[in-house]
Structure formats: C-alpha cells, structure tokens
C-alpha cells in the first residue's frame, strides 16, 4: 500500500513538473530565435549603412527556399554557403566589397535552408521600400510564415504591426512554436 502511495505521489509530481519544463523549453527556443532574428536585422542594418540601401532578401516577403537562403548568405557574408569565395560578382546581392556582416553556423542551416530554434525553415522579411523609415502592412496584409512541424501559417496582425507602421528598415518574423498567433517570434518585439 505504501509503495502504491509513493508511486501515485511521484506520478502527480511528474504531471505538475512536465508542463513547466516544456514551457521553459519553448521560452528558451523563443529567446534563441529572437536573438537570431535580431542578428539578421543587425546584419542588414550594417549592410544598409555600408551601401546606402537595404538588401533585397526573400521572395514575396518570405525567406523560404534554398535559393532564398543562398542569396541571404551570399549577400550578408560575401561568401557561398559552404564558405568558399563567390566567383561571379552578380551573385553577391549588392555586397560588391564582399564584406561579412553575419556569421552563419551549422546550427543556422538544415538541408540548405535557414532554420530557427523551433526547426522552422520559413521566415517573413519586410523592408522599408519607400525610404521613409517605416514598414507598414500592405493592402493584402503580410506574408505568412509556415510552421515547419504542422504546416500552420501565421503572419503579424494589427497588434503586432500597427497600421501606422513600425519605425524600422527591415524586420523578420518566425512562426515560432506555431500553434497559435501569439507564438510568432518578432524581431522588433
């Protein structure tokens, strides 16, 4: 009887601790992803400071393909994804001086795609296209970033990016854990 009571108590304690541990892991992954997106933002800001314009990254407001990843790496590191020199200057994405604004590690890539702490390989990226220092949602809204595990698509809403815009030159976002809107990881928040 006593052994059964101890087993029941251990089960109850485990039931209380496991959600807390999972929540802490998700919070840590969110912090790592926010740092990663912040590094990308900083690298793009340094590119802008050096060249006077924002790098053109992604397709339709998203970094989602191997081609997007290759262009991203070439533009912000001045090298190919494997670290070799870029032979054709047309592949530099405007980084004609071949400057390194960002360091890409093996943890940042999976199967030729950028990856965050949640395993997502698709990210939203928006630039200040008119040079007024603000990024505003377009008439069609913002492109959605798709969660890598479950295929759920999420994009910032009015609470994340007000209609008046956000004072920034470039911003990134990830679907994060990707089960609800509040899971989005935003480089500006």
VOLOTI-592639 format. One line per 5 residues: number of its first residue (from 1); for each residue x, y, z of C-alpha. Coordinates in steps of 0.02 Angstrom, whole numbers. Example, Ala and Ser with C-alpha at 12.3 -4.5 7.8 and 13.67 -1.06 7.14 Angstrom:
1	615/-225/390 ~ 684/-53/357
***
This chain:
1	0/0/0 ~ 138/121/47 ~ 231/84/-113 ~ 74/118/-214 ~ 50/284/-124
6	230/335/-163 ~ 208/290/-347 ~ 47/391/-356 ~ 133/542/-275 ~ 279/530/-397
11	155/523/-541 ~ 65/678/-477 ~ 228/774/-457 ~ 286/723/-631 ~ 119/782/-701
16	146/952/-620 ~ 328/970/-674 ~ 320/913/-856 ~ 214/1059/-921 ~ 330/1181/-832
21	484/1102/-912 ~ 403/1106/-1086 ~ 353/1288/-1060 ~ 532/1332/-1010 ~ 599/1245/-1165
26	479/1341/-1278 ~ 527/1505/-1194 ~ 712/1466/-1219 ~ 683/1424/-1404 ~ 585/1585/-1424
31	729/1685/-1347 ~ 858/1599/-1459 ~ 751/1633/-1614 ~ 726/1816/-1564 ~ 915/1833/-1546
36	942/1751/-1716 ~ 816/1867/-1800 ~ 896/2015/-1711 ~ 1066/1964/-1781 ~ 991/1958/-1956
41	916/2131/-1929 ~ 1082/2200/-1868 ~ 1175/2124/-2017 ~ 1050/2203/-2138 ~ 1066/2370/-2048
46	1255/2362/-2066 ~ 1234/2320/-2250 ~ 1120/2472/-2267 ~ 1244/2582/-2177 ~ 1385/2524/-2292
51	1293/2529/-2459 ~ 1151/2652/-2431 ~ 1009/2532/-2471 ~ 927/2381/-2393 ~ 970/2209/-2461
56	834/2128/-2564 ~ 804/1965/-2473 ~ 675/1830/-2497 ~ 534/1801/-2619 ~ 364/1883/-2591
61	413/1940/-2416 ~ 473/1769/-2360 ~ 637/1675/-2338 ~ 576/1502/-2379 ~ 677/1417/-2516
66	855/1356/-2538 ~ 878/1495/-2667 ~ 821/1624/-2537 ~ 944/1551/-2411 ~ 1088/1552/-2535
71	1054/1733/-2584 ~ 1036/1782/-2400 ~ 1204/1704/-2355 ~ 1294/1773/-2507 ~ 1226/1948/-2477
76	1266/1957/-2292 ~ 1428/1856/-2284 ~ 1506/1891/-2454 ~ 1535/1703/-2473 ~ 1445/1548/-2533
81	1351/1442/-2404 ~ 1497/1320/-2399 ~ 1616/1464/-2357 ~ 1703/1472/-2525 ~ 1731/1633/-2620
86	1595/1689/-2740 ~ 1660/1685/-2918 ~ 1526/1789/-3005 ~ 1502/1964/-2934 ~ 1320/1957/-2992
91	1290/1828/-2853 ~ 1342/1948/-2714 ~ 1169/2027/-2692 ~ 1246/2201/-2697 ~ 1386/2162/-2574
96	1518/2214/-2700 ~ 1652/2234/-2567 ~ 1621/2056/-2507 ~ 1603/2113/-2327 ~ 1547/1993/-2192
101	1401/2065/-2094 ~ 1344/1898/-2022 ~ 1419/1733/-1967 ~ 1317/1580/-2015 ~ 1349/1424/-1912
106	1299/1245/-1945 ~ 1157/1266/-1819 ~ 1082/1401/-1932 ~ 1062/1283/-2080 ~ 971/1120/-2113
111	959/1040/-2284 ~ 1015/1201/-2368 ~ 884/1309/-2279 ~ 895/1434/-2138 ~ 824/1359/-1979
116	773/1431/-1810 ~ 771/1352/-1637 ~ 597/1280/-1670 ~ 654/1195/-1831 ~ 560/1317/-1943
121	635/1349/-2114 ~ 517/1486/-2170 ~ 526/1667/-2111 ~ 441/1830/-2151 ~ 552/1976/-2204
126	491/2152/-2238 ~ 591/2305/-2292 ~ 560/2491/-2292 ~ 531/2503/-2479 ~ 492/2689/-2492
131	635/2751/-2382 ~ 526/2843/-2255 ~ 592/2741/-2108 ~ 430/2643/-2081 ~ 369/2471/-2125
136	181/2462/-2149 ~ 66/2318/-2190 ~ 12/2318/-2372 ~ -167/2311/-2434 ~ -155/2122/-2444
141	-85/2106/-2268 ~ 81/2024/-2228 ~ 151/1862/-2297 ~ 129/1713/-2184 ~ 272/1609/-2119
146	231/1424/-2111 ~ 271/1317/-1960 ~ 387/1175/-2008 ~ 306/1042/-1899 ~ 122/1061/-1930
151	110/1173/-2083 ~ 12/1310/-1993 ~ 35/1482/-2072 ~ 50/1638/-1965 ~ 79/1822/-2004
156	88/1975/-1892 ~ -79/2059/-1861 ~ -129/2236/-1813 ~ -74/2208/-1633 ~ 98/2155/-1693
161	121/2283/-1833 ~ 6/2434/-1818 ~ -73/2511/-1973 ~ 34/2666/-1949 ~ 185/2552/-1964
166	338/2519/-1863 ~ 494/2627/-1869 ~ 620/2507/-1943 ~ 714/2475/-2103 ~ 697/2286/-2106
171	607/2161/-1995 ~ 599/1972/-1984 ~ 474/1853/-1905 ~ 458/1667/-1873 ~ 304/1562/-1839
176	389/1504/-1679 ~ 305/1355/-1598 ~ 167/1385/-1724 ~ 8/1327/-1638 ~ -72/1499/-1616
181	-47/1681/-1666 ~ 41/1726/-1503 ~ 180/1600/-1545 ~ 251/1717/-1678 ~ 430/1773/-1642
186	456/1951/-1700 ~ 624/2036/-1723 ~ 552/2204/-1667 ~ 470/2149/-1503
***
